[in-house]
Amino acid sequence: MQQFMKTQVMKTQVCIIGAGPAGLLLGHLLRAEGVDCVVLEARKPDYVRSRIRAGVLENITVSLMERLGLDARLKTEGLPHDGFNLADGERLIRIDIADLVGQNVCVYGQTEITADLMDAAEDRGLQVNYEAESVALHDVGGDAPYVTYTQGGVEQRVDCRFIAGCDGFHGPSRKAIPASVAQEFELVYPFGWLGILADVPPCNHELIYANHERGFALASMRSATRSRYYIDVPLTERIEDWSDDRVWDELAVRLGPEAAAKITRGPALEKSIAPLRSYVFAPMRHGSLLLCGDAAHIVPPTGAKGLNLAASDVHYACAALVGYFRSADNDGIAAYSNKALARVWKSERFSWTLTKLMHRFPGDGPFERAMQVAELDYIASSRAAQTSIAENYVGLPV
Ligand SMILES: Cc1cc2nc3c(=O)[nH]c(=O)nc-3n(C[C@H](O)[C@H](O)[C@H](O)COP(=O)(O)OP(=O)(O)OC[C@H]3O[C@@H](n4cnc5c(N)ncnc54)[C@H](O)[C@@H]3O)c2cc1C
């Protein structure tokens, strides 16, 4: 006899798909404002917790953690950075962001932000359903959308007023918006970033973005004892061909002799190659579905905007949803996409500009290189140029 398992149905105000930084931040902010929500996550908690990604926080991200009262570790363990460096051969141009725009950025790993948000979920009454399989969005164009998924073999359904698509670049949310109303803007770069994470002190107390004739390099860190370095490599490279020693050797050349002398080598905790792309999907809202974070846009990591853009989307989305549930105000929901996209495009511009300035593109000739040198000369000699970079680096106002 065929057995029918009954679908379990729950009701909430906002169903959030994805427990990355965007989904967890939005869930906490909505709970703090008294809005009911549930987060559905495809992966196991350990997987989400151990993902290694971004590490430079703009004010918007720090301020959301402060607003939630979840910034205790960030305050004690985060490293405030008053500047960063652009290297071109032997030359090092320091962008003194504290002096130029009176602000700083905070180095604190995305892994730590995720841990802080996950650890506080139960106490704050934020329900996160991990290992939610086959998540599908329904009726997003209307006022009564719902989400179906299976968990432990049982079919589940969440009826809600809004869905927040925070499920990253590969999730189902963006695809639920009909192609007839959508626009995609995409640029795929002809190289990827090979990253190495190691428990060694950083070679410099601030980040160094280096444009060397052998290619790009970035010296970054997650803490005073954990370093994150990158080099750009052709997309045809395989990580198996890059021993730790080969990566350290290449970094030492590209970062220049001064930084090389201070590099401490160590075994890789993580080593991978990530492709680089610039991508924007519009609109970021369709009916009752709001997209936040990587679900709607991707930036190349040059300039560290990905996580911070997810935070600014969440800031706008939370205000719009709270306005709707508190005072039946639909204006914030209607304005969400344009508001979020205005900031997204500016961050896309900055990440793209910095990527073009600091990488040697295949096919570029002497003219393109001369333009890079002229741009770097201008930056080195102009406080106005440095101020423009600094205000974008710390994050434009929300
Ligand atoms: C390898 C890598 C390295 C990066 N390095 C940097 C960096 O150095 N600096 C920087 O600024 N940015 C970096 N980024 C970008 C930054 O990490 C992202 O912008 C940020 O994670 C965006 O957060 P998000 O919550 O929008 O998306 P994500 O972090 O991708 O979270 C999406 C969540 O949705 C879940 N999900 C996906 N599909 C489903 C589904 N079907 N059902 C339910 N849940 C689903 C995922 O498991 C995930 O937990 C990096 C990104 C990657 C991928």
The ligand as an ORCA input file, in Angstrom:
! r2SCAN-3c Opt
* xyz 0 1
  C      34.974     31.475     -2.148
  C      34.543     32.874     -1.809
  C      35.463     33.786     -1.284
  C      35.070     35.072     -0.982
  N      35.991     35.949     -0.490
  C      35.614     37.220     -0.245
  C      36.544     38.178      0.236
  O      37.713     37.875      0.433
  N      36.106     39.434      0.464
  C      34.786     39.811      0.250
  O      34.419     40.960      0.486
  N      33.887     38.934     -0.184
  C      34.280     37.657     -0.433
  N      33.376     36.780     -0.885
  C      32.014     37.251     -1.033
  C      31.258     37.163      0.287
  O      31.658     36.054      1.010
  C      29.769     37.122     -0.063
  O      29.464     38.341     -0.699
  C      28.859     36.896      1.132
  O      29.012     35.598      1.631
  C      27.417     37.135      0.727
  O      26.554     36.686      1.730
  P      25.148     36.090      1.361
  O      24.516     35.740      2.665
  O      24.450     36.964      0.430
  O      25.448     34.755      0.529
  P      26.135     33.396      0.976
  O      27.197     33.653      1.962
  O      26.480     32.679     -0.267
  O      24.978     32.604      1.734
  C      23.929     31.991      1.045
  C      23.372     30.878      1.898
  O      22.266     30.295      1.222
  C      22.363     28.885      1.297
  N      21.663     28.286      0.178
  C      22.067     28.189     -1.110
  N      21.151     27.527     -1.835
  C      20.159     27.207     -0.998
  C      18.938     26.496     -1.160
  N      18.605     25.963     -2.341
  N      18.136     26.337     -0.089
  C      18.484     26.857      1.124
  N      19.631     27.519      1.343
  C      20.458     27.697      0.288
  C      23.866     28.634      1.267
  O      24.221     27.367      1.781
  C      24.370     29.764      2.131
  O      24.403     29.425      3.491
  C      33.733     35.471     -1.201
  C      32.818     34.583     -1.702
  C      33.206     33.285     -2.026
  C      32.184     32.337     -2.602
*
